[in-house]
Amino acid sequence: MAELEVFRVGCSAVSAKRFDGSVTVNGDAEILKEHFPDFPIVPGACIVGFVTECITQMRQTVLGAFTLQRIAFLAPIVPGLVLSLVIDKRPGDPLNEGESYSFRIHHKAINYCRGVITVEGEGL
């Protein structure tokens, strides 16, 4: 299964309101051999999928439908990087029925990806 795993979580602190973890990009992941073979980068869909998996850990329930807002891919995420992922549950919004989570993937002062994911309901 290691060849399918794009991100590996090192140490992490997980609660219902916050995920704070260290992640490493797995250079052996099969998807990286196909996504720009001469300069492999992690596809945006893999990044969003990984963040939603971490939100699932925070919620301790399977996600249903979700929407993406203000997602910005600011720098390429390449094999071997050790990054920090921080996800914060946002306070309730009376105009929004779902639960919103802001996230940031970074290393020191460099932001690689950020955005907001709003969970519309629970999965099956």
N, C-alpha and C positions, 0 to 999 in steps of 0.2 A: 504494500500500500504506500510505501514511502515515495514511489515514483509518481503517485497522484497528488501527494500533499505538497502544495505550493508554499504555504507558510508553516513554520514550526514555532509554537509558543514556548518561550522559556519561562521565566518567572512571571506570574500575573497575580493581581489582586482583583477579585470579582465580587461585586455586590449588586443589589437590585438597582442602584443608582449610578454605579461607576465600574468600568473595566479599565484597568491600567496594566499593560503587559509589554514584555519585550518579545519581539518576533524576529525570526530569521527567514530569509528567502531561501528555499531549498533549490540549489542549483541542479539537482538531479530530477526535478519534476518534468514529466514528459511534455507538458504544454509549452515549456520554455524552449524545447527543441524545434517547435513549429512556429512560435510567435517571434518573428524576426531572428532566424537562426544565427546570423552573423553578429547580432547585438540583441540577445534575448532580454525581453522585458515582460513583466507580469501584466497580463491583460486586465483591463478595467473590470470586466465581469468577475474575474477571480478575486479582485480586491473587494468588490462589493459583496460577493458571496462570503468571503472570510469575515467581513465586518458583521454581516447578518448572523453568521454562526456564533460570533461572540455575543451579540445581542440576545440570542437564544439562551446562552449560558446565564446572562444577567437575569432574564425573565423566567428561566427554568420552565419554559414551555416552547413548543414549536411555533414558529412565526406563521401567520397567514399572509394575506396580501400586504404589501408595503409599497410606499412611494419614495422616490429619491428626490431630494431637493438640494440645489446649490452644490452638486458634486463637482469638485475641481481636482483634476489630475495635474499636479504642478511640476513634477519631476519624474523621470522614469524610475521604476522600482526594478532593480536588476538582481541577479543571483548573488548571494553572499552578503547582502546588506543586513545589518542588524538594526532594527527600527523599533520605535516605541509606538504603541497603539493606545490611544486614550478615547474612551467612549463615555459620554455623560448623558444621563437621562435628563431631558429638559422639563422644566415645570409645565404643568398642564396649560393648555391653551383653549379658552372657551370656544374659539372658532374652529378648532380642530378636534375631531372625535378620537383620533388615534394617539398613541404614545410616541413622542419624538425623541430621537437620540442623535446628538451631534458627535462627530468623530474626527480624529486627526491622526494621521500616520506621519511620523516625523523622526528625524535624527538631529538632536541638538537644535540648532536654529533653522534647519532646512525642513520645510513642509513638503511632503511628497503627495499627499492626498488629504482632502477634507470634505465634509458635507454633512447632510442631515438625512436620516432615514426615519420615516414615520410608519409605524406598524398599525395597520388598519384593523386587525383582528387576530385571533388565534388560529393556528393550523388545525388540521384534522388529526 
